[in-house]
Amino acid sequence: MHLSTKILVGLVLGVIAGLIAGPDNVGFIKMWIAPIGTLFINLIKMIIVPLVFASLVVGAASLGDVKKLGRIGGKTMAFYLITTGFAVAIGIAMSLILNPGLGLSLPADVVYKGKEAPSIMSVLVNIVPTNPIQAMGSGDMLQIITFALFVGVGITMVGDRAKPVNDFFDGLAEVTYKIVNAIMLVAPYGVFALILPVVAENGPKVLIPLAKVIGAVYIGCLVHMALTYSGIVSVLGRMSPVKFFKGIAPAQLIAFSTCSSAATLPVTMKNTQENLGVSKEVSSFVLPLGATINMDGTAIYQGVCALFVAQVYGIDLSLGQMAILVLTGTLASIGTAGVPGAGLIMLTLALQSVNLPIEGIALIAGVDRVLDMARTTVNITGDAVATVFIQRSEDMAANKDLSA
């Protein structure tokens, strides 16, 4: 069987086993089965920092000049911001159509204590690491990306004398790719062990009261992939959407079960290069950046949940407030980059921007893990779409230069 088929089988078996086991067996599952999933996640986390750092250094250095790096970086950032804006709008539309908050009320004894969201200025200041080694040790992806880009640009500026440094990082990147291939052999078992305790603990009884909001988020994610992503891939990327989604399927399944864009990054890089024909220089630059700041799935979740909270409290939002939600959701995708629990923090920012009660997050927090599965899948799919688009635009630019 193909890897994506094996992972899908593991996912389906995990869901079935979780429904059969139920909440009565959660203790046994968490003690003996869940650790296998944790081990799988740890294996992926083990390789993330060296893979991101080495591949970004090589990617930045292989672009050849600083102007090209700036051009690709500008297109990547513009792409991420525009698609995130579309995603928030789709989320709001889903809530307006399905009205998930009507008929629900917030339990009086439920309180959500969220983490304080960082300010935009503090995020900008903290992008540059004072100690790159410490940044790697703590896994601060924005700081790692910044330092890697500086090293890659430095190699480009030095030229031939820096070739041994470039060769080292190129070799290190190849080693990390091989390690990823080895880790993926145990992916079906890891996915099974990750999904089983989630389904067993939550079960259908817990999810039924919030089925509408879950449905709105999942439908919004499917609509965004079917319309926005398929359109971009076919029109701008000149690729069949069927080929694209088939090629990225293994990464989507890993994202769905792990709920982590960073943990899925090695698989996303492997799929875009091997299945979608994206060059290493493009994927090595675009994907690590996207895993950190591109959150289309989380933006859809924001749009749905913000209106859900408004409906629960009986508050009508004006068109102006909805426009503010779109803008806040787009900018917050960068402002909360690299922060644990970024989804709920971004939702806090969205609610604050239109003066909605933050206590409403308490309802969402109960099913956040289920929502996270869908939004992470969309997040990594958006990253892959960006690589296809950037690759196509760079190929067209190269052809124009040759014809000129």
N, C-alpha and C positions, 0 to 999 in steps of 0.2 A: 504493500500500500504506500501511496505518497504520504509524505510527512504531514501535510495539512489534513488528510483523511484520518491518519492516526490520532492527531490532536483533537479532531472533531469527535471521533469515537470516544476518546478519553473524557471529553467535555460532556457528551450525552450520557455516558455511563455514570459519571459523577453526579449529574442532575437526578437520574433515576434512582441511584443508590441513596442520595440525600433525601429524596421524597419518601423512600421506603423506610429509611432509618428513623427519620423524624427527630424532634427535639429531645426525646427520651434517651437517645444514644449519642448526644453531642459530646458528652464527657469522654467516652471511649474513642470517638472519632478524633477529637482534639489531641488526645494523648498518643494514639498510635498511627493515625493516617495523616493528619494535618502537618506533622513535622516533615513528611516527605515533600509536601508542597513548599514548606519553608526552606528545605535544603535546595530545591530547584531554584527558588528565588535567590538564595544566597550564591549559588553558582553563577547566575546571571549578573548579580550585583558585583561579584568578584571581578568580572571582566569589563564592567562598564567604564570605569575611570581610565584604565590604560587604552581601551578601544577608542573612546571619545577623544582623548588627548592625542594619541598617535595618528588617528585618521584625520583629525582636524589640522594638525601640523602639516601632514602630507598633502591634504586637500588644499590648504592655503598656499603652500609652497609650490604645488603643481600648477596653480593658476597662472604662474609665470610673471605677473606684474601686479602692482597694487591697484591699478585702474580696473583690471578685470575683477579683482577681489571686491572692489567697491561696487562694480556694476552688478555682480551676482548677489552681493549682500543687499543692495538696494531693491532689486527685484524680489528677493526672498521676503524681506520685511514687508514690502507693499502687498505681496500676495497673501501673506499671513493676516495682515490687518483687514484687508478687503473681505476675505472669506470668513473671518471671525465676525465681521459686521453682518454678513448674510446669515450666519448661524444664529446670532442673537435674535434677528428678525424672524427667522423660522420658528424659534422657540416661543416667541411672543404669539405668533400666528397660531401655533398648536394650542396654546392655552386659551386663546380667544375662541377657537373652534370647539374644543372639547370641554372647556370650563371645569377643570379637575378639582377646583376648590369649593364648588357649590355643594352645600349639604354637609360639609365637614366643619368642625370647630376644634380649636386648640384646647387640649386638656389643661385644666387650671393648675395642676401640680407639675407641669412639664416646663423646665427651664433649660435653655441652651447657653452654655458659656463658651463663646468662641474665642479664638486667638485674635489678637489685635493685628490688623493688616498693616504691612509696612507702607510708608509714604513713597511716592514716586521718586523723590529726591534721594531718600535713603537707599532705594534699589539701585539708582544710577551710581551713587558713590560706592556702594558695595560690589559693583560689577568688577572693579579692579582689585585684585588680591594684594594685600600687603605681604603675604607669605604664600606663594604658589603651592609649596609642598603641603602646607596646612590645609589649603583649599582642596587638594586632592585627597588628603586624609579624611576630611569631613564630607567629601562628595558634593561640594558646592559647584553645581554645573555651570552657572553663569560665569563664575570666576575662572573655572577650568577652561571654558570656551574662550574667554578673553585672553588668558595667558597663551593658550595654544595658537590663537590667531596671531599674536605678537611674535611668537617663535617662528611660525610659518612665514610671516612677512619678513622677519629678520633673515631667514634662510634665503629668500628670494633676493633681498637687497645685497647680501654678501656675495652670492653667486657661486662660482666653482669651489671656492675655499670651504664653503659650508656643505659640500656634497657628502662628506662622511656623516655629518649630522642628519642630513635628509635620508641617507641610506639606512641609518640606524632606525629612524622612526618608521620608514617604509617597511623594514623588516619586522619591527615590533607590531605594526598594523596587520601584516600578513599572519603573524603568530596568533594575534587575538582573533582573527577570522577563523582560523583552524580550531581554536578552543571553542568558539561559538558553535561550529559544526558538531563538535563532540558533545557539547551541552544539550544540543537540540535532540540528540538521540533519546534522552530521558524526558523530553517535553510532554509526551502523552501521559506519562505517569504523574508528572508534576501538576499538570492541568487537572487531572482527576482528583488529586489530593487537595488542590486549592478550592475547587468548586464544591466538593462534597460537604465540608462543614458549613459553608455559606447557605446552601439549600436546606440542609438538615436543621440548622439553627433558626432560619427565618420561616421556611415553609410557606405554604399557600395562605394559611390563616392570617399571618401577620401582614402579608402583602395585599390581601383583598381590599381593606379599607382605603389603601392608597393606590389602588390599581389604575385609577384614571391618570394620576400624575406620572406613574411609571410608564403607562401607555403613551402619554403625551411626549415624554422624553424619548422613548424608543422610536415612536413614529417620526418625530422630528429628526432624529439621527438618520433614520432610513431615507427620509425625504431629502435631507442635505446630501447624503451620499448619492442618491439616485439622480437628483437634479443638478446640484452645484458641482459635485466632483465628477460625475459622468460627463457633464457638459464641458468642463475644463479639460478633462482627459481627451475627449474626442475632438473638440474644436481647437484648443490651444496646444494640446500635447500630440495630436495626430495619432492617437492610439485607441484601439477598440476598448470600451469600458469592460467588456467580458474578459479580455486578456489582462487588463489591469487588475480587476478584482480577483481573478483566479491567481494571478501572480503574487498578490499581497495577502492572500487568505491565511497563510500560516502565521504571519505577524498579527493579523486581526484576532485570530483565535488566542494567541498568547496574551494580547492586550486585554481581551474580554475576560480572561481568567485571572490575570495578575493585577489588573487595574493600575498599571504603571507604564507610562510612556517611556521612561528611562530604562526600565527593565526589558521592554520590548525592543529598544533601539538596536541591539545587535542583530536581531532577527529582521527588523525593517531594513537595515543596511544590506543584509544578505539577500533579501527578496528583491529589492529594487535593482541591485546590481546583476543578479543572476537571472531573474525572471522578467524584469522590465527594461533591461538594456541601459540603465543609467550608469554613467561613468563613475569611477571611484572619486574623482576630484569634485564632482557635483554632490554626490550622496554624502561624502565625508564632510562637506561644509553645510549643506542644507538640512540634513536630518538631525544632527546634534543640536543645531539652533532651534529647529522645530520642536524637538522633544522638550525643550526648555520653555519656549515662549508661545508656541502655537497650540491653542486650546479651543478648537471649534466645537468639539463635543461638550466641553464645559460651558461654552457660551450658549449652546442650545439649552442646556440644563438651567442656566441662569435665567434665560428668557421665560421658560416654562414655570420655574419655581417662584420667580418674582411675582408673576401674575397669579399663581396658585395661592401665595400668601395673601395677596390683595383680595382675592375672592373669599378666602377663609375669614378674613376680617371685615368683609363687606365694603371694601374701599374700591372706588372706581378710579382708574388711572386715565389721565388725559393723553392725547396724542403726543403732546410735548414731553410728558413724563416717560412715555414709551420710547421716544427718541433719545432721551437721556439714558435710559436703560441700554439701548443699543450702543451708544458712545461709551458708557462706563464699562460695559461688558467687553468691548473691543480693547480698550486701554488696560483694563484690569488683567487681561490675559498675559500682559508683559509685567505689570506691576506686582503680581503675586508669583512670578516665576521662581521655582526652586524652593517654595515654601511648603512644608508638609501640610496636608489637608487643604490644598489650594482651592479645591472646588467650593467648599463651604466658606472659605475666606472671601473668595470672589463673590459669592452670593451675598455675604454680609455687606460688601461694598455696594453691590447693586441695590439692595434694600435701602441702605442709607442714602443713596443718591436720589431716591424718590420718596424719602421719609416713610417707608413702610416699617412695621414693627419687626425688629430683629428676632424677637421671640418666636416668630413663625418658623424659623429654621429648625426648631425642635421637632416639628412634624417631619421635615425632610430628613433630618439626621438619622431617623430610625431605618430608613430604606436607602441611605446614601450609598452603601456598598453595592446594592443592586443597580442604582443609577450610574455609579462609577464605572461599572462594566461596559455600559453602552457608550458613555462619553469618552472613555479612554480609547475604545475601538475607533471612534470617529477622529479623535486627536491624531492617532498615528496614521490613519488613512489620509488625512489632510497633509501630513508631512510627506507621504509618498507621492501624492498628487503634485505637490510643489516640486519634487525632484523631476518628475516627468515633464512638467511645464518648463522648468529652468533648463533642463537638458535640451529640449526641443528649441527653445529660444537661443541657446548658445550655439547649437548646430546650425541654425539659420544665419546667425551672425557670422560664423566661421565661413559658411558657403558664400555669403555676400563679399567677405574680404577676399576670398579666392577668385571670385568672378571679376572683382574690381581690379 
